[in-house]
Amino acid sequence: MEVFIWSIGFGIIGIGYFSIGKRRDQPAFLYSGIALMVFPYFIEGLMANILIGVTLALTPFILKKF
């Protein structure tokens, strides 16, 4: 049940990132948004789901600094 809730949360964040990336023409947000919406379909474990989701959610901000 927890995996399902985390997956929905990351999907919502992914929709936001996708819309920001599309509107502002920022590919890091666009691709991170797509990845956040898709990856829960392929990951089964709770900890792996959280680690990958947080990493994908932080990726645009990390790439912005470089």
C-alpha positions, 0 to 999 in steps of 0.5 A: 500500500505504501508503494502505491501512495509513494507512486501516486505522489511521484506521479503528481510531482512528475506532472508538475515537472512536465508542465513546467518543462514544457511551458518554460522550455527546460528539458531537465524538468521535462525529462525528469517529469516523464521519468517520475511518471513512468518509473513506478511501473517498473520498480517494486520495492518501497526503498528503491521507489523512494530513492529513485523518486527523490533522485529524479525529483532533485535532478533538475535542481542539481543540473541547474547548478552545473 
